[in-house]
């Protein structure tokens, strides 16, 4: 399974839609490889989600009942669940970054791609962590500005319009900064998977690639989001049907929608399991599309396809040239 061949990256410039469509076709062609690589980590991820969900809901319920033994047990389950969830999610993400190297031609098979990713896992994790920190800092900064303006806002005063403008400025800044950092986060996956640079250089490289053509990058992310929604909604239909059934079974009580304690355990298990199955489809497509867009950007700005062709011409006969980063 792990030696399944991927088509070489396109040697002509592609539209954003073509890149996303290509990632979907690659997934269909190598679907056995994706399930072979992702199934077992996804099962452990699902178990972690279920343990965390049960621990949190049971903790609040047993705390009200003053059942201290179950409070301790459910608390431990929640802590172990979230810790294992973080660990398995990172491991699963690293495995999927290998698909980026395959679709961009930086590796010939999954085993080589995975070996490369695991050697540089701490740099990649650090890069992703920096991107998440940037999102948190942005949200905190603009939220403080909006909150301060709202706290001092009073109608029909001299500062009314100034504070109102401050709130609008804060909301606009929040939207813009989150958009930029989320796009950068997405492209940090491709940069980390394909370029062997220091952590600081990877971070700078990510933002440089994004801002080389920011509007096209934003358009790509928007179109990819729509495509994934179109794919995931039909796949989520069984989950929707079970939710409707359980909602009606409980007398259409709104508590079923708002109180996790009202959800039966089988529903939680089915919900988390089915969402994980859908993620085996959507996440690889997402990563591969991002990798193809990254490669297309480098073709447009750096001529990476020409560089590779020159390397192929100049390499000694009988030797396999290393991937040019």
HUZIJO-V719220 format. One record per residue. N is the residue number from 1. PSI is psi in whole degrees, -180 to 180 (NA if undefined). D_LAST is the distance of its C-alpha to the last C-alpha in Angstrom with 2 decimals. Layout:
N_PSI_D_LAST / N_PSI_D_LAST
This chain:
1_-42_26.44 / 2_-7_23.03 / 3_10_22.27 / 4_136_22.81 / 5_138_20.70 / 6_148_18.82 / 7_147_18.87 / 8_156_15.76 / 9_152_14.42 / 10_141_16.77 / 11_4_16.42 / 12_152_18.84 / 13_139_18.96 / 14_153_20.65 / 15_165_23.11 / 16_-42_22.76 / 17_-39_25.46 / 18_-38_23.87 / 19_-43_20.65 / 20_-43_22.90 / 21_-36_25.12 / 22_-41_22.35 / 23_-36_21.39 / 24_-42_25.12 / 25_-40_25.50 / 26_-40_22.69 / 27_-46_24.47 / 28_-38_27.79 / 29_-31_26.54 / 30_33_25.11 / 31_-34_27.55 / 32_-39_28.67 / 33_-45_25.26 / 34_-44_25.01 / 35_-36_28.52 / 36_-39_28.05 / 37_-37_25.10 / 38_-15_26.49 / 39_-54_30.26 / 40_-44_31.16 / 41_-35_29.09 / 42_-36_30.56 / 43_-45_34.03 / 44_-36_33.65 / 45_-42_32.36 / 46_-44_35.47 / 47_-38_37.73 / 48_-41_36.38 / 49_-44_37.04 / 50_-43_40.53 / 51_-43_41.35 / 52_-45_40.33 / 53_-46_42.27 / 54_-42_45.31 / 55_-44_45.26 / 56_-48_45.19 / 57_-40_47.88 / 58_-35_50.04 / 59_-49_49.81 / 60_-38_51.32 / 61_-47_53.92 / 62_-28_55.04 / 63_-39_55.10 / 64_-34_57.65 / 65_-4_59.63 / 66_35_59.44 / 67_87_58.35 / 68_-30_56.71 / 69_-48_55.70 / 70_-27_53.71 / 71_-46_52.35 / 72_-45_50.81 / 73_-47_49.54 / 74_-35_48.02 / 75_-44_46.50 / 76_-40_44.84 / 77_-41_43.62 / 78_-43_42.08 / 79_-48_40.35 / 80_-36_39.06 / 81_-46_38.05 / 82_-37_35.93 / 83_-46_34.32 / 84_-32_33.47 / 85_-44_32.36 / 86_-46_29.77 / 87_-47_28.58 / 88_-38_28.46 / 89_-42_26.83 / 90_-44_23.91 / 91_-43_23.66 / 92_-38_23.89 / 93_-41_21.21 / 94_-38_18.75 / 95_-37_19.76 / 96_-23_19.16 / 97_-24_15.61 / 98_-31_14.97 / 99_-30_16.14 / 100_-43_13.34 / 101_-33_10.84 / 102_-46_13.60 / 103_-23_14.31 / 104_-1_10.87 / 105_14_10.66 / 106_-8_8.00 / 107_149_11.29 / 108_-23_14.56 / 109_168_16.98 / 110_-37_17.76 / 111_-45_18.53 / 112_-41_15.12 / 113_-43_13.53 / 114_-38_16.29 / 115_-41_16.00 / 116_-46_12.43 / 117_-44_13.74 / 118_-30_16.93 / 119_-26_15.57 / 120_24_14.08 / 121_-37_16.95 / 122_-36_18.65 / 123_-43_15.87 / 124_-44_15.56 / 125_-41_19.36 / 126_-40_19.72 / 127_-46_17.58 / 128_-39_19.68 / 129_-43_22.77 / 130_-39_22.23 / 131_-42_21.99 / 132_-39_25.21 / 133_-41_26.86 / 134_-39_26.17 / 135_-46_27.90 / 136_-43_30.80 / 137_-43_31.29 / 138_-47_31.33 / 139_-44_33.85 / 140_-47_35.98 / 141_-52_36.12 / 142_-31_37.15 / 143_-37_39.43 / 144_-44_41.30 / 145_-47_41.87 / 146_-41_43.18 / 147_-42_45.31 / 148_-43_46.90 / 149_-40_47.78 / 150_-36_49.28 / 151_-35_51.25 / 152_2_52.98 / 153_129_53.32 / 154_136_56.95 / 155_149_58.35 / 156_41_60.56 / 157_171_59.66 / 158_-28_58.48 / 159_7_54.95 / 160_-53_54.65 / 161_-34_52.59 / 162_-45_50.44 / 163_-37_49.62 / 164_-43_49.08 / 165_-36_46.62 / 166_-40_44.91 / 167_-43_44.57 / 168_-42_43.13 / 169_-41_40.69 / 170_-43_39.66 / 171_-41_39.20 / 172_-44_37.19 / 173_-37_34.99 / 174_-46_34.57 / 175_-46_33.53 / 176_-45_31.10 / 177_-40_29.44 / 178_-41_29.18 / 179_-47_27.72 / 180_-47_25.01 / 181_-34_24.12 / 182_-41_24.25 / 183_-42_21.88 / 184_-39_19.50 / 185_-44_20.02 / 186_-44_19.10 / 187_-17_15.78 / 188_-28_15.05 / 189_-47_14.86 / 190_-42_11.97 / 191_-46_10.03 / 192_-32_11.10 / 193_-26_10.30 / 194_-19_6.64 / 195_128_5.52 / 196_83_7.23 / 197_169_9.55 / 198_166_13.33 / 199_-47_15.53 / 200_-40_16.79 / 201_-38_13.54 / 202_-42_12.43 / 203_-46_15.91 / 204_-38_15.87 / 205_-40_12.59 / 206_-51_14.26 / 207_-33_17.43 / 208_-44_15.99 / 209_-39_14.49 / 210_-45_17.82 / 211_-7_20.02 / 212_-35_18.48 / 213_73_20.52 / 214_-42_22.41 / 215_-37_25.12 / 216_-37_22.95 / 217_-43_21.09 / 218_-39_24.57 / 219_-42_25.84 / 220_-49_23.11 / 221_-39_23.94 / 222_-46_27.63 / 223_-37_27.51 / 224_-41_25.48 / 225_-44_28.09 / 226_-44_30.87 / 227_-42_29.46 / 228_-35_29.16 / 229_-42_32.71 / 230_-38_33.99 / 231_-43_32.56 / 232_-31_33.67 / 233_-48_37.18 / 234_-37_38.58 / 235_-26_37.01 / 236_1_38.69 / 237_-43_42.11 / 238_-38_43.49 / 239_-40_42.75 / 240_-43_44.52 / 241_-42_47.49 / 242_-38_47.85 / 243_-43_47.70 / 244_-42_50.44 / 245_-47_52.51 / 246_-36_52.34 / 247_-43_53.06 / 248_-36_56.15 / 249_-33_57.19 / 250_23_57.36 / 251_27_59.63 / 252_36_56.96 / 253_131_56.89 / 254_-17_54.38 / 255_-29_53.90 / 256_-31_51.79 / 257_-23_49.23 / 258_-23_49.37 / 259_107_50.37 / 260_-26_47.95 / 261_-18_50.96 / 262_-11_52.63 / 263_126_49.90 / 264_155_50.88 / 265_-36_48.59 / 266_-35_48.06 / 267_-43_46.75 / 268_-45_44.26 / 269_-46_43.08 / 270_-41_42.86 / 271_-52_41.16 / 272_-38_38.35 / 273_-45_37.96 / 274_-39_37.82 / 275_-37_35.35 / 276_-38_33.05 / 277_-43_33.45 / 278_-37_32.58 / 279_-28_29.44 / 280_-25_28.24 / 281_-49_28.28 / 282_-41_27.15 / 283_-46_24.33 / 284_-39_22.11 / 285_-42_22.73 / 286_-47_21.85 / 287_-44_18.50 / 288_-40_17.53 / 289_-41_18.81 / 290_-41_16.80 / 291_-41_13.54 / 292_-39_14.78 / 293_-41_15.78 / 294_-45_12.46 / 295_-40_10.97 / 296_-39_14.19 / 297_-40_13.93 / 298_-31_10.70 / 299_-42_12.62 / 300_-40_15.58 / 301_-29_14.35 / 302_-10_11.49 / 303_43_12.16 / 304_-31_8.87 / 305_-40_11.46 / 306_-39_13.01 / 307_-42_10.10 / 308_-40_9.75 / 309_-40_13.53 / 310_-42_13.85 / 311_-40_11.83 / 312_-38_14.22 / 313_-39_17.12 / 314_-13_16.54 / 315_147_15.84 / 316_147_19.10 / 317_136_21.31 / 318_-6_21.38 / 319_147_18.03 / 320_118_15.08 / 321_143_11.86 / 322_154_9.04 / 323_135_6.17 / 324_124_3.79 / 325_NA_0.00
